[in-house]
Amino acid sequence: MRAADLGLLTSVSKPTVHPGGGRAVVGVTHPSLEADATVGQLWTVPLTGHAAPKRFTRGFRDGAPQFSPDGRLIAFLRVVPKSPPQVYVVDAAGGEPVQATDRTLGVSEFAWAPDGRTLAFVSREPEQGRYGTVDGLEPDAEAPRRIRTLKYQSNGLGFITDRPAHVFSIPVPDVWGEPIAQPAPTAEGTAPARPAVSEPVQLTSGEWDDHGIAFSPDGSTLAFLSSRHEGRDDDLRENVFLLVLGSDAEPQDATGSFGDFSTVAVGYGLNGVLYFTAQDVGPSGTDFVARNTALYAIDTPNAEPRRLTDPETVDLTDSDIVAYEDDSVLVRDTSRGGLVLTVVSASGASRRLTAPKTIVNGVGVAGTTVVASVADETTFGDVALVEVGGLRRLTDFSRELRGSGIVTPRELTVSGRDGYPVHGWVVVPEGEGPHPVLLSIHGGPFASYTGSIFDEAQVYADAGYAVVMSNPRGSAGYGQEHGRAIRQAMGTVDFTDVLDFLDGAIAETPGLDGSRVGIMGGSYGGYLTAWTIAHDHRFAGAIVERGYLDPEAFVGTSDIGSFFSDEYTGTDPELIRSQSPQAVVGEVTTPTLVLHSANDLRCPLGQAERYYAALRRGGVDAELLIFPGEDHELSRGGRPRHRQQRFDAILDWWARYLPSSRNDV
């Protein structure tokens, strides 16, 4: 795979399954270099017979499909160029989609009411005078913002306190009715007429965000997640709230009095049991480091939640909750580089439905029919039917991607210098070698590499580099003790783990040139890259991307600065300095490319600028590359042309400082 093949990276949304079980519908998207945007449509996938999957809609970017409870309609989110997502509804047999919402700031999620007559959705409500609520008023001309909270921005979004997210409802539009004629613009040059949609009913309000909506099976109650307590500015607690529909009662907190929860997802079982997933953030409300997410059940209103999964061994951080059978739900467990589909009953009994190495990105259910969107070493995203004997693949959206030349990663476990096992993968390019080696370090730090197709490793392998990727202590998927090993001890065992895995990979994998090695990483990976080159000088070059580089300066500048550094590096000034790449930048001699995005609110641009300035002032051969208009998600969700330019810049850097047989100046 080359950088120009980005358009072959096809992603598949969570499936929705027709109530009759005969077909599934998914959103299929890919980055388009021609449109310089992510584009895609809905596809219908037969579950039986020999019919081929086919495109169902033809929008610019359609996704998040959901069948109505009776299967006659499909609601989905559609993005048209330069506009936010809106809910559309279409006849499940096909036809012209009808727009159901026209929200100024778009819709982030929605849910069908069980009777199929209404839709609930979440949307941000802009403060009057901002975000286009006044025609012709540009953002730079808006009134100043008065800030009285520590949490007022979010990466990829910007300011949030003047546009809280709330829950609304609308009647389902009549897709079979007479089309409503749109009025013509009143004068030449005026904006197009707004679409005719029903006025939504606002169900929640306040200065907080509400999200994660789920209807009870009888449709009487809407559950959602929110942080409404006093002191919410100083902790990470978030709770499940229940809104009784059709009443004037305020939403009731269902979990806050029972524990220190930071909730992740909520959903109902078919038996009416309310399930939710949450981290236990402790008495301080901020002890989030490597706290695995567990599943809880609330059997009846006002009942105390019961924990169903062990957070030491099961992590549901990347999972939603899907009702399955009478007393069970489906969840997805992050484990050793896999995302494993697991069924959990109301009693806490569980069993895995998919192989340990498969990445299950979403699941849809109708009766006993279970359909998953999956990824592994052969596909970036496909649809599969979950059967007793395993997965039966129903699509092959990655066929062209495999044709571009995909290298299967080699799984490896290395015993570190203290005897600790370090798990990971090596991607070795074709040819005899010896190949120069890139040590790649993931972000997080509580995240993990997997054995599935990773576009970055594939691009570097195509350019002639062996890529070494490990999940050192601090990573997710290996238990809480593994993840918490670096709490207020960053740059210790994680540093030795990645180097031990590098040495072990070179020793055990044929064709790797241990005398020619580079190092790179993003976010926390940028942190550990910067830390490593200050302490180990074997590397021919380094790339520090969107790095967490100055923990002290992180506070007050990052969207997570109010809690992240305090928990990961502590509050004692000397302890912070002992873990800070900025504090040891004077020890760096490795040529370093510092790569960052101008609008990164997670690791703000100042982190890169200070680090780069210190490198240059110290005489290090360094460059700073800044991508305009991008945020922390550049490498994963940035504009496709910027993503390609990023790859070009990275390969240019390695051509200069670590050339390969296929990548040279």
C-alpha positions in Angstrom: 0.0 0.0 0.0 1.2 3.5 -0.9 0.1 6.9 0.3 -1.9 7.4 -2.9 -3.9 4.3 -2.0 -5.7 6.0 0.9 -8.9 5.8 -1.0 -8.9 2.1 -0.6 -9.3 2.2 3.1 -13.0 1.3 3.3 -14.6 1.6 6.7 -17.9 -0.1 7.6 -20.3 1.2 10.2 -22.2 -0.7 12.9 -24.8 -2.8 11.0 -28.5 -2.6 11.4 -30.4 -5.8 10.8 -33.9 -6.0 9.3 -36.4 -7.3 12.0 -37.1 -10.3 9.6 -33.4 -11.1 9.6 -33.0 -11.3 5.8 -30.6 -8.4 5.3 -28.4 -5.9 7.0 -27.6 -2.3 6.0 -24.3 -0.5 6.8 -22.6 2.7 6.0 -19.5 2.2 3.8 -17.1 5.2 3.7 -13.6 5.9 2.5 -11.3 8.9 2.2 -11.5 10.5 -1.3 -8.4 12.3 -2.5 -10.6 13.7 -5.4 -13.2 15.2 -3.1 -10.7 15.8 -0.3 -13.2 14.5 2.2 -14.5 11.2 3.6 -17.4 10.0 1.3 -19.7 7.1 1.4 -23.2 5.6 1.1 -25.4 3.0 2.7 -25.1 -0.5 1.4 -27.6 -3.4 1.7 -26.1 -6.8 2.5 -28.2 -10.0 2.0 -27.8 -12.5 4.8 -29.0 -15.5 2.8 -28.8 -16.7 -0.8 -26.3 -15.6 -3.4 -27.2 -12.0 -4.0 -24.4 -9.5 -3.9 -24.2 -6.5 -1.6 -25.3 -3.3 -3.4 -25.3 0.4 -2.8 -28.6 1.6 -1.3 -28.2 5.4 -1.2 -26.1 7.9 -3.2 -25.4 10.7 -0.8 -22.1 12.5 -0.3 -21.6 10.8 3.1 -24.3 8.6 4.5 -23.9 6.6 7.7 -25.2 5.3 11.0 -28.3 3.5 9.6 -31.0 2.1 11.8 -34.1 0.1 10.7 -37.4 1.2 12.3 -38.9 -1.3 14.7 -41.3 -2.6 12.0 -38.5 -2.7 9.4 -40.4 -0.5 6.9 -38.1 2.5 7.2 -34.4 3.3 7.6 -33.2 6.4 9.4 -29.6 7.5 8.9 -27.2 10.5 9.1 -26.4 12.3 5.9 -23.7 14.9 5.4 -23.8 17.2 2.4 -20.7 19.3 1.6 -20.0 22.1 4.0 -23.0 21.2 6.2 -23.3 19.2 9.5 -25.0 15.8 9.7 -28.8 15.6 9.7 -31.2 12.8 10.1 -32.9 11.4 7.0 -35.5 8.7 6.6 -36.0 6.4 3.6 -38.4 3.6 2.6 -36.5 0.4 3.4 -37.5 -0.9 0.0 -35.7 2.1 -1.6 -36.6 5.5 -2.8 -35.8 9.2 -2.1 -34.6 9.9 1.4 -36.6 12.6 3.3 -34.8 15.0 5.5 -36.1 14.9 9.1 -33.9 17.5 10.9 -32.4 20.8 10.1 -30.2 21.6 13.1 -27.8 24.5 12.8 -25.0 22.4 14.4 -26.2 19.1 13.1 -27.1 15.8 14.8 -24.6 13.5 16.6 -26.8 10.5 17.3 -30.4 9.3 17.2 -32.7 6.5 18.3 -36.0 5.1 17.2 -38.9 5.0 19.7 -40.2 1.5 20.1 -43.5 2.4 18.4 -41.6 3.7 15.4 -43.5 7.0 15.4 -40.9 9.3 16.8 -37.1 9.7 16.7 -35.0 11.0 19.6 -31.7 12.7 18.7 -28.8 14.6 20.3 -27.8 18.0 18.9 -25.9 21.0 20.2 -28.0 24.1 20.9 -26.0 27.2 19.9 -26.1 30.4 22.0 -27.8 33.2 20.1 -25.3 35.3 18.4 -22.9 32.5 17.7 -22.3 29.7 15.2 -24.3 31.2 12.4 -27.4 32.1 14.4 -27.1 35.6 13.1 -26.8 35.9 9.3 -23.6 37.6 8.2 -22.0 37.6 11.7 -18.5 36.1 11.2 -16.9 34.1 14.1 -14.3 36.8 14.6 -17.0 39.4 15.1 -18.9 37.5 17.9 -19.0 38.8 21.4 -16.2 37.7 23.8 -16.7 34.5 25.7 -16.8 34.6 29.5 -15.2 31.4 30.9 -16.0 30.2 34.4 -15.1 26.5 34.0 -12.0 24.5 33.3 -13.7 22.3 30.7 -14.7 24.7 27.9 -13.1 23.2 24.7 -13.1 19.9 23.0 -10.6 18.7 20.3 -12.3 18.6 16.9 -15.1 20.8 18.0 -13.8 23.9 19.8 -15.7 25.8 22.4 -18.5 23.8 24.0 -20.0 25.8 26.9 -21.9 28.0 24.5 -23.4 25.1 22.6 -24.4 22.3 25.0 -25.6 19.0 23.6 -29.2 18.1 24.4 -31.9 15.6 23.6 -34.8 16.4 21.2 -37.6 14.4 19.6 -39.4 14.7 16.2 -42.2 12.8 14.6 -41.0 10.5 11.8 -41.6 12.2 8.4 -44.1 10.6 6.0 -41.8 9.2 3.2 -44.8 8.1 1.2 -46.7 11.4 1.4 -47.0 14.2 -1.2 -43.7 16.1 -1.5 -43.7 19.5 0.1 -42.8 22.3 -2.3 -39.9 24.4 -1.2 -40.3 28.2 -1.4 -38.0 30.0 -3.8 -35.4 32.5 -2.5 -36.9 35.9 -2.0 -34.2 37.7 -3.9 -31.2 37.0 -6.1 -28.2 35.9 -4.2 -30.0 35.0 -1.0 -29.4 31.6 0.7 -31.5 28.6 -0.4 -34.7 28.0 1.4 -34.5 25.8 4.4 -35.9 22.3 4.1 -39.4 21.8 5.4 -39.0 19.7 8.6 -41.0 19.3 11.8 -40.0 21.5 14.7 -38.3 19.3 17.3 -39.3 19.1 20.9 -36.5 19.8 23.3 -36.5 17.1 26.0 -33.4 18.2 28.1 -31.8 21.5 28.9 -29.1 23.0 31.0 -25.4 24.0 30.9 -24.2 20.4 30.6 -24.0 18.0 27.7 -26.5 15.1 27.4 -25.7 12.1 25.1 -25.9 8.3 24.7 -29.6 8.0 24.4 -31.6 4.7 24.7 -35.4 4.0 24.9 -36.8 1.5 27.4 -38.5 -1.4 25.6 -42.0 0.0 26.3 -41.0 3.5 25.1 -42.0 5.2 28.4 -38.5 6.2 29.5 -35.4 7.6 27.8 -32.0 6.9 29.3 -29.1 9.1 28.7 -25.7 10.1 30.1 -24.9 13.4 31.7 -22.7 15.2 34.2 -25.0 17.4 36.2 -23.7 17.3 39.8 -22.1 20.1 41.7 -18.3 19.9 41.3 -18.5 18.4 37.8 -15.8 20.9 36.8 -13.3 19.2 39.1 -13.9 15.5 38.4 -14.8 13.0 35.7 -18.0 11.6 37.1 -20.9 11.1 34.7 -24.1 9.3 35.4 -27.1 7.6 33.9 -30.3 9.7 33.9 -33.8 8.6 33.2 -36.4 10.8 31.7 -40.1 9.7 31.9 -41.6 10.7 28.6 -44.9 12.6 28.6 -44.4 14.0 32.1 -43.1 17.3 33.5 -40.7 15.6 35.9 -37.0 16.4 35.7 -34.6 13.6 34.6 -33.6 11.4 37.6 -30.0 10.3 38.3 -30.1 6.5 38.4 -26.4 5.9 39.4 -24.9 8.9 41.1 -25.8 7.8 44.7 -24.3 4.3 44.2 -20.7 4.9 43.1 -18.0 7.0 41.5 -19.0 6.3 37.9 -17.7 7.8 34.7 -20.2 6.3 32.3 -19.4 5.2 28.8 -22.6 3.7 27.3 -26.2 2.8 28.3 -28.8 0.5 26.9 -31.8 -1.6 27.8 -32.1 -5.4 27.6 -35.2 -7.0 26.0 -36.2 -7.9 29.6 -36.3 -4.2 30.6 -33.1 -4.4 32.6 -31.1 -1.2 32.3 -27.4 -1.8 31.5 -24.6 0.6 31.5 -20.8 0.6 31.2 -18.6 2.7 33.4 -15.2 3.3 34.8 -14.8 3.5 38.6 -12.9 6.8 39.0 -12.6 6.5 42.8 -13.4 9.0 45.6 -11.4 11.7 43.9 -13.5 11.4 40.8 -10.4 11.7 38.6 -8.6 8.4 39.1 -9.1 7.4 35.5 -5.7 6.0 34.5 -6.1 2.5 33.0 -9.4 2.0 34.8 -11.1 -0.6 32.7 -14.8 -0.1 31.8 -17.2 -2.7 33.4 -20.8 -3.6 32.6 -23.5 -3.0 35.3 -27.2 -3.8 35.5 -30.0 -2.0 37.2 -32.9 -4.5 37.5 -35.6 -2.2 38.6 -36.0 1.6 39.0 -34.0 2.9 42.0 -32.2 -0.4 42.5 -28.5 -0.5 43.2 -26.4 -1.3 40.1 -24.9 -4.8 40.0 -21.4 -5.2 38.4 -21.4 -8.0 35.9 -17.9 -8.0 34.5 -14.5 -7.9 36.2 -12.6 -4.7 35.3 -9.3 -6.3 36.0 -9.7 -8.8 33.1 -12.4 -7.3 30.9 -12.4 -3.8 29.3 -15.5 -2.5 27.6 -14.2 1.0 27.0 -14.7 0.7 23.2 -18.1 -1.0 23.4 -21.7 -0.1 23.1 -24.5 -2.2 24.6 -26.8 -4.2 22.2 -29.8 -6.1 23.5 -29.6 -9.8 22.7 -31.9 -12.7 23.7 -34.2 -12.3 26.7 -31.7 -11.5 29.5 -28.4 -10.8 27.8 -26.6 -8.1 26.0 -23.7 -8.0 23.5 -20.5 -6.1 24.3 -17.0 -5.9 22.9 -14.0 -6.6 25.1 -10.6 -5.0 24.4 -8.1 -7.8 24.8 -4.5 -8.3 23.6 -4.9 -6.3 20.4 -8.4 -7.7 19.7 -11.9 -6.3 20.2 -13.9 -9.5 21.0 -17.7 -9.8 20.7 -19.0 -11.2 24.0 -22.4 -12.0 25.3 -23.1 -11.3 29.0 -26.3 -12.4 30.7 -28.1 -10.5 33.5 -26.5 -13.0 36.0 -23.0 -12.1 34.8 -22.3 -15.3 32.8 -20.4 -14.6 29.7 -19.0 -16.2 26.6 -17.0 -15.0 23.6 -18.5 -15.2 20.1 -15.5 -14.2 18.0 -11.9 -15.1 17.8 -9.4 -13.2 20.0 -7.6 -11.4 17.2 -10.6 -10.1 15.3 -11.6 -6.5 15.7 -15.4 -6.2 16.0 -16.2 -2.5 15.4 -20.0 -2.8 15.6 -22.8 -5.3 15.9 -26.5 -5.4 14.9 -29.1 -8.0 16.0 -32.5 -9.2 14.9 -33.8 -12.1 17.0 -31.0 -14.7 16.9 -29.3 -13.2 13.9 -26.1 -11.3 14.8 -24.2 -9.3 12.1 -20.8 -7.6 12.8 -18.6 -5.1 11.1 -15.1 -6.5 11.4 -11.4 -5.9 10.7 -8.4 -8.1 10.8 -5.1 -8.7 8.9 -7.0 -9.3 5.7 -9.6 -6.4 5.8 -9.8 -2.8 6.9 -13.6 -3.3 7.2 -16.2 -5.8 6.2 -19.6 -7.3 7.2 -19.8 -10.8 8.7 -22.5 -13.0 10.0 -21.8 -14.4 13.5 -22.4 -18.1 13.5 -21.7 -21.0 15.9 -18.5 -22.0 14.0 -17.2 -18.4 13.7 -17.7 -15.5 11.3 -19.0 -15.9 7.8 -17.8 -13.0 5.7 -20.6 -11.4 3.6 -18.6 -8.6 1.8 -15.1 -8.0 0.5 -14.7 -4.2 0.5 -10.9 -4.6 1.0 -10.2 -6.6 -2.2 -8.5 -3.7 -4.0 -6.6 -2.8 -0.8 -5.1 -6.3 -0.6 -4.3 -6.0 -4.3 -2.2 -2.9 -3.5 0.2 -5.1 -1.5 -0.7 -5.8 2.1 1.9 -7.4 4.4 0.6 -9.7 7.2 2.0 -8.7 10.6 4.1 -11.2 12.6 2.9 -11.6 16.2 5.7 -11.7 18.7 6.1 -11.7 22.5 9.5 -10.7 23.9 10.7 -11.2 27.5 12.0 -7.8 28.7 15.1 -7.1 30.8 13.0 -7.6 34.0 11.4 -10.7 32.6 8.1 -8.9 31.8 6.4 -10.2 28.6 6.0 -7.5 25.9 3.5 -8.3 23.2 3.3 -6.8 19.7 3.8 -7.2 16.0 6.4 -6.8 13.3 5.6 -5.8 9.7 8.4 -7.0 7.4 8.5 -5.7 3.8 8.9 -8.1 0.9 12.5 -8.9 -0.2 15.5 -10.4 1.5 16.7 -7.3 3.3 18.4 -6.4 5.5 15.7 -3.8 6.0 16.0 -0.6 8.0 13.7 -0.6 11.0 11.1 1.9 12.3 10.1 1.6 16.0 6.5 2.9 16.0 4.9 3.8 19.3 1.1 4.1 19.7 -0.8 6.9 21.4 -3.0 6.8 24.5 -1.1 5.7 26.4 -4.1 3.5 27.4 -4.6 2.2 23.9 -3.1 -0.6 21.9 -1.8 -1.8 18.5 -3.6 -4.7 16.9 -2.8 -7.2 14.2 -5.3 -5.8 11.8 -4.5 -3.8 8.7 -2.8 -0.5 9.9 -2.3 1.9 7.0 0.8 3.6 8.5 2.7 0.3 8.9 1.7 -0.8 5.4 2.8 2.4 3.7 6.2 2.2 5.5 6.6 -1.4 4.6 5.9 -0.7 1.0 8.7 1.9 1.2 11.1 -0.8 2.4 11.0 -0.4 6.1 10.3 -3.1 8.8 7.9 -1.7 11.3 8.1 -2.8 15.0 5.0 -2.1 17.1 4.4 -3.2 20.7 2.0 -2.7 23.6 4.3 -1.8 26.5 3.2 -1.4 30.0 0.7 1.5 30.1 -1.3 0.0 27.1 -4.9 -1.2 27.1 -6.0 -4.8 26.8 -3.7 -6.5 29.3 -5.4 -5.8 32.6 -5.4 -2.8 34.8 -2.1 -3.5 36.5 -0.4 -3.5 33.1 -2.0 -0.2 32.3 -1.5 1.5 35.6 2.2 0.6 35.8 3.2 4.0 34.4 0.9 6.1 36.5 3.1 9.0 37.7 6.0 6.9 36.4 6.0 7.7 32.6 9.2 7.1 30.8 10.2 4.2 33.0 9.0 0.6 32.3 7.2 1.8 29.1 10.6 3.1 27.9 12.4 -0.1 28.6 9.5 -2.2 27.2 9.5 -0.7 23.8 13.3 -0.9 23.5 13.3 -4.5 24.7 10.7 -5.4 22.2 12.7 -3.6 19.5 15.8 -5.6 20.4 13.9 -8.8 20.6 12.2 -8.2 17.2 15.5 -7.6 15.6 17.0 -10.7 17.1 14.1 -13.0 16.3 12.9 -11.7 12.9 15.0 -12.4 9.8 15.8 -9.5 7.5 16.0 -6.7 10.0 19.0 -4.4 10.1 19.6 -3.5 13.7 22.3 -1.0 12.9 19.8 1.2 11.0 16.9 2.2 13.1 14.5 5.1 13.3 11.8 5.9 15.9 8.4 7.6 15.6 5.1 8.0 17.4 2.0 10.3 17.9 0.4 11.8 21.0 1.7 9.6 23.8 3.8 7.9 21.1 5.2 11.3 20.5 5.9 11.6 24.2 7.8 8.3 24.4 9.7 9.1 21.2 10.9 12.4 22.5 11.7 10.8 25.9 13.6 7.9 24.2 15.8 10.0 22.0 16.9 12.0 25.1 18.1 8.7 26.7 19.1 6.4 23.8 21.1 7.7 20.9 21.1 4.8 18.5 18.4 6.2 16.2 19.2 7.7 12.8 16.2 9.9 13.0 13.0 10.6 14.9 9.5 11.8 14.2 7.6 13.4 17.1 4.0 13.8 16.1 1.2 15.7 18.0 3.2 14.9 21.2 2.5 15.3 24.8 5.8 16.9 25.5 5.5 19.4 28.3 3.2 18.1 31.1 3.4 21.3 33.1 2.3 23.5 30.1 -0.4 21.0 29.3 -2.5 22.3 32.2 -4.7 25.1 31.1 -4.0 24.7 27.4 -5.3 21.2 26.5 -9.0 20.2 26.4 -8.0 17.4 28.9 -5.5 19.5 30.8 -7.6 19.8 33.9 -7.0 16.2 34.9 -4.7 14.3 32.5 -1.3 15.5 33.7 -2.3 15.4 37.4 -3.1 11.8 37.1 -0.4 10.6 34.7 2.6 12.7 35.9 1.4 13.9 39.3 1.4 17.4 40.8 4.8 17.6 42.5 7.1 19.9 40.3 10.1 17.6 40.6 8.1 14.5 39.9 6.7 16.2 36.8 10.1 17.2 35.6 11.4 13.7 36.0 8.9 12.6 33.4 9.0 15.5 31.0 10.5 15.4 27.6 10.8 19.1 27.6 13.0 19.0 30.7 15.5 16.7 29.0 15.4 18.1 25.4 18.9 19.3 25.9 20.1 15.7 25.8 18.7 15.1 22.3 21.1 14.8 19.4 18.9 12.8 17.0 17.7 14.6 13.8 14.0 15.2 14.6 10.9 16.1 12.6 8.2 17.6 14.8 4.8 17.2 13.2 1.7 18.9 14.5 -1.7 20.2 13.6 -2.6 23.9 14.0 -6.0 23.2 15.6 -5.0 20.4 17.9 -6.7 21.1 21.3 -5.7 17.7 22.8 -1.9 18.3 22.6 -1.9 22.0 21.6 0.5 23.4 19.0 2.5 25.1 21.7 3.7 21.7 22.9 5.4 21.2 19.5 6.6 24.8 19.2 8.4 24.8 22.5 10.0 21.4 21.9 11.1 22.4 18.4 12.5 25.7 19.5 14.6 23.9 22.2 15.9 21.4 19.7 17.0 24.2 17.3 18.5 26.3 20.0 20.4 23.2 21.1 21.9 22.7 17.7 19.8 19.6 16.7 18.9 19.1 13.1 15.1 19.6 13.4 12.1 20.7 11.3 8.6 21.7 12.3 5.7 20.7 10.0 2.3 22.3 10.8 -0.9 21.2 9.1 -3.5 24.0 8.8 -7.1 23.4 9.8 -6.3 19.9 11.3 -6.7 18.7 14.9 -5.4 15.8 16.9 -7.1 13.3 14.5 -5.1 14.2 11.4 -3.6 10.8 10.7 -6.9 9.0 11.2 -9.6 11.5 10.1 -8.0 14.5 8.6 -8.5 15.8 5.1 -7.4 13.1 2.7 -4.9 15.3 0.8 -3.4 16.4 4.1 -3.1 12.7 5.1 -1.3 12.0 1.9 1.0 15.0 2.3 1.7 13.8 5.8 2.8 10.4 4.5 4.9 12.2 1.8 6.7 14.3 4.5 7.3 11.3 6.7 8.8 9.3 3.8 10.9 12.3 2.7 12.3 12.5 6.3 13.2 8.9 6.3 14.7 9.1 2.8 17.1 11.7 4.1 18.1 10.2 7.4 17.2 6.5 7.1 17.1 5.6 3.4 15.9 2.2 2.2 16.2 0.4 -1.1 12.8 1.8 -2.1 12.9 5.2 -0.4 16.0 7.3 -1.1 16.7 10.9 -2.0 
